[in-house]
């Protein structure tokens, strides 16, 4: 251990020169067989936002969704051509998701450091590529298990579901293409930032990480409520709440939104594929 002409250090634990363990005992003259392992370095606590970020995000999002839907419904009544309606559809998505992203950015700047990566865990890891599809499959199975009793036991919900499926099938090709682009590339990013990011992390210090995951999941289900869908909203609320809760617990566990964004994109892509298969 000591170079020629240097005094050997005193006995004690030192980094293992053979790297077979973290530490090896030096008895003052030679290395002994005794080795030791250092305790794991604890993970830093999950970054959180104050409760004010929760109320800011929820109130701003409700106002944005309500205003965008009212404007679209009122404008749609005076449009006559397909092109005008498709332009309106793009306008709705730009206003909705552009506005929601501004809500996320504003919440981070006002209540956090301003960094989506540090405040919300907005980052990707290579392991997300593998975990994302697993999360997608698991969440879809859970949605089927939970919503199947509603479909089998409530005729009104079943009939409402058929009417909604018909509305999806009669969409034009360009409208469906718009839905695919927004649903696969835009919505997963913005909605994960808002729900599993701002809303969930701003609830942790008040209700704990587990309850925060559940609350944001239920809010995610309510976010998909649409008055014109009638009783089908009950199915949407249940399925999307299950989806949101599972994604919330995964985001809590992995400390990143990358896995959820990939699984979210796969989920929306599967919906588009189902619509295409029924045309």
C-alpha positions in Angstrom: 0.0 0.0 0.0 2.9 2.4 0.7 5.5 3.3 -1.9 9.2 2.5 -1.2 10.6 5.0 1.3 7.1 6.0 2.6 5.6 5.1 5.9 2.7 2.6 5.6 -0.6 4.1 6.8 -2.2 2.9 10.0 -4.6 0.0 10.1 -8.1 0.7 9.0 -10.7 0.4 6.2 -9.6 1.5 2.8 -11.0 1.3 -0.8 -10.4 -2.3 -2.0 -7.4 -2.2 -4.4 -8.8 -5.3 -6.2 -12.3 -3.7 -6.4 -13.9 -7.0 -5.2 -15.7 -4.9 -2.5 -16.1 -1.3 -1.5 -13.7 -1.5 1.4 -10.9 -3.9 2.6 -9.1 -4.0 6.0 -5.5 -2.9 6.0 -3.8 -4.2 9.2 -0.8 -1.9 8.9 1.4 -4.2 7.0 -0.8 -6.1 4.5 -4.3 -6.5 3.2 -6.6 -8.9 5.0 -9.5 -11.0 3.6 -12.0 -8.9 5.6 -14.1 -6.7 3.3 -17.1 -4.4 3.8 -19.8 -2.8 1.7 -20.7 0.8 2.0 -24.4 1.6 2.7 -26.4 2.7 -0.4 -26.6 6.4 -0.9 -30.2 7.5 -0.1 -32.2 9.0 -3.0 -32.8 12.7 -2.6 -36.4 13.6 -1.6 -38.8 14.0 -4.5 -39.0 17.6 -5.7 -42.3 19.1 -4.7 -44.2 22.4 -5.4 -46.3 24.4 -2.9 -50.0 23.9 -2.7 -50.5 27.2 -4.4 -49.3 25.6 -7.6 -52.2 23.0 -7.4 -54.9 25.7 -7.1 -53.3 27.8 -9.8 -53.1 24.8 -12.2 -56.6 23.5 -11.5 -58.4 26.8 -11.7 -56.5 27.9 -14.8 -57.0 24.6 -16.5 -60.8 24.5 -15.8 -61.2 28.0 -17.1 -59.1 27.2 -20.2 -61.0 24.0 -21.0 -64.4 25.6 -20.4 -63.7 28.7 -22.6 -62.2 26.7 -25.4 -65.2 24.3 -25.6 -67.7 27.1 -25.4 -66.0 29.0 -28.2 -65.8 25.9 -30.4 -69.5 24.9 -29.8 -70.7 28.4 -30.6 -68.5 28.7 -33.6 -69.3 25.3 -35.0 -73.0 26.3 -35.4 -72.1 28.9 -38.0 -69.6 26.8 -40.0 -70.9 25.1 -43.2 -67.9 23.5 -45.0 -65.7 20.6 -43.9 -62.6 22.7 -44.3 -63.9 25.3 -41.9 -64.7 22.6 -39.3 -61.2 21.1 -39.6 -59.6 24.5 -39.2 -61.8 24.9 -36.1 -60.6 21.5 -34.8 -56.9 22.6 -35.2 -57.7 25.9 -33.5 -59.3 24.1 -30.6 -56.2 21.9 -30.1 -53.8 24.9 -30.4 -55.8 26.9 -27.8 -56.3 23.9 -25.4 -52.9 22.3 -25.4 -51.0 25.6 -26.0 -52.8 27.1 -23.1 -52.3 24.1 -20.8 -48.6 24.1 -21.6 -48.5 27.8 -20.6 -50.2 26.9 -17.4 -47.5 24.4 -16.7 -44.7 26.8 -17.5 -46.3 29.6 -15.4 -46.7 27.2 -12.4 -43.0 26.2 -12.5 -41.8 29.8 -12.8 -44.1 31.1 -10.2 -43.9 28.3 -7.6 -40.7 26.4 -8.5 -37.3 26.9 -10.1 -38.7 27.4 -13.6 -37.2 24.1 -14.9 -39.6 21.4 -16.1 -36.8 18.9 -15.7 -36.0 19.7 -12.0 -39.5 20.7 -10.8 -41.6 18.0 -12.6 -39.2 15.3 -13.6 -39.7 16.0 -17.4 -36.9 13.8 -18.7 -36.4 10.6 -20.5 -34.1 7.6 -19.7 -33.3 4.7 -21.9 -35.1 2.4 -19.5 -38.4 4.3 -20.3 -38.3 2.7 -23.7 -38.8 -0.7 -22.0 -41.0 0.4 -19.1 -43.3 2.5 -21.3 -44.9 -0.4 -23.2 -45.2 -2.4 -20.0 -47.0 0.4 -18.3 -49.3 0.8 -21.4 -50.3 -2.9 -21.3 -50.8 -3.0 -17.6 -52.9 0.2 -17.5 -55.1 -1.1 -20.4 -55.7 -4.4 -18.7 -56.7 -2.5 -15.5 -59.0 -0.2 -17.5 -60.8 -3.2 -19.0 -61.2 -5.0 -15.7 -62.6 -1.9 -14.0 -64.9 -0.8 -16.8 -66.2 -4.1 -18.0 -68.9 -4.4 -15.2 -70.2 -1.0 -16.3 -70.6 -2.2 -19.9 -72.1 -5.5 -19.0 -74.4 -4.3 -16.2 -75.7 -0.9 -17.4 -77.6 -0.9 -20.7 -77.7 2.9 -20.8 -74.0 3.2 -20.6 -73.6 0.5 -23.2 -75.9 2.3 -25.6 -74.2 5.6 -25.0 -70.9 3.8 -25.8 -72.2 2.6 -29.1 -73.3 6.2 -30.1 -69.9 7.5 -29.2 -68.2 4.8 -31.3 -70.4 5.8 -34.2 -69.4 9.5 -33.9 -65.7 8.4 -34.0 -66.2 6.2 -37.1 -67.8 9.0 -39.2 -64.9 11.4 -38.8 -63.2 12.5 -42.0 -59.8 11.1 -42.8 -58.1 14.5 -42.3 -59.9 15.0 -39.0 -58.8 11.6 -37.8 -55.2 12.4 -38.9 -55.4 15.6 -36.8 -56.6 13.5 -33.8 -53.8 11.1 -34.3 -51.1 13.7 -34.5 -52.4 15.6 -31.4 -53.2 12.5 -29.4 -49.9 10.7 -30.0 -47.4 13.6 -30.1 -48.9 16.5 -28.1 -51.4 15.4 -25.5 -49.1 12.8 -23.8 -46.5 15.4 -23.2 -48.7 18.3 -22.0 -51.1 16.1 -19.9 -48.3 14.3 -18.1 -46.6 17.6 -17.3 -49.9 19.0 -16.0 -51.3 16.0 -14.0 -48.4 13.8 -13.0 -46.1 16.9 -12.9 -47.6 20.1 -11.5 -50.8 18.8 -9.9 -49.4 15.6 -8.3 -46.2 17.2 -7.0 -48.0 20.2 -5.6 -50.2 17.9 -3.4 -47.4 15.8 -1.9 -46.5 18.0 1.0 -50.2 18.4 2.0 -51.7 14.9 1.5 -48.7 12.6 1.0 -47.4 11.1 -2.3 -49.9 8.2 -2.4 -53.0 10.3 -2.0 -51.6 12.9 -4.4 -51.3 10.2 -7.0 -55.0 9.2 -6.4 -56.3 12.7 -6.4 -54.6 13.8 -9.6 -55.8 10.5 -11.2 -59.5 11.3 -10.4 -59.0 14.9 -11.7 -57.5 13.4 -14.9 -60.7 11.4 -15.3 -62.9 14.5 -14.8 -60.7 16.4 -17.3 -62.1 14.2 -20.0 -65.8 14.9 -19.2 -67.8 16.1 -22.2 -71.4 17.1 -21.8 -72.5 15.9 -25.2 -71.4 12.3 -24.5 -74.1 11.7 -21.9 -73.8 8.6 -19.8 -70.6 7.6 -21.7 -68.9 10.1 -19.4 -69.3 7.6 -16.6 -67.2 5.1 -18.6 -64.7 7.8 -19.5 -64.4 9.0 -15.9 -63.8 5.5 -14.6 -61.3 4.4 -17.3 -59.3 7.6 -17.3 -59.2 7.8 -13.5 -57.7 4.3 -13.4 -55.3 5.3 -16.1 -54.3 8.5 -14.2 -53.9 6.8 -10.8 -51.6 4.0 -12.2 -49.5 6.5 -14.1 -49.3 8.7 -11.0 -47.9 5.8 -8.9 -45.4 5.0 -11.7 -44.3 8.6 -11.9 -43.8 8.6 -8.1 -41.8 5.5 -8.2 -39.6 6.3 -11.2 -39.1 10.0 -10.4 -39.6 10.8 -14.1 -42.4 11.5 -16.6 -40.7 9.8 -19.5 -42.3 6.4 -18.9 -45.8 7.9 -18.6 -45.3 10.0 -21.8 -44.4 6.9 -23.8 -47.2 4.8 -22.3 -49.7 7.6 -22.8 -48.7 8.0 -26.5 -49.1 4.2 -27.0 -52.5 4.4 -25.3 -53.8 7.1 -27.6 -52.3 5.4 -30.6 -54.2 2.2 -29.8 -57.4 4.3 -29.7 -56.7 5.7 -33.2 -56.0 2.1 -34.4 -59.3 0.9 -33.1 -61.2 3.7 -34.8 -59.3 3.0 -38.1 -60.2 -0.7 -37.8 -63.9 0.1 -37.6 -64.1 2.4 -40.6 
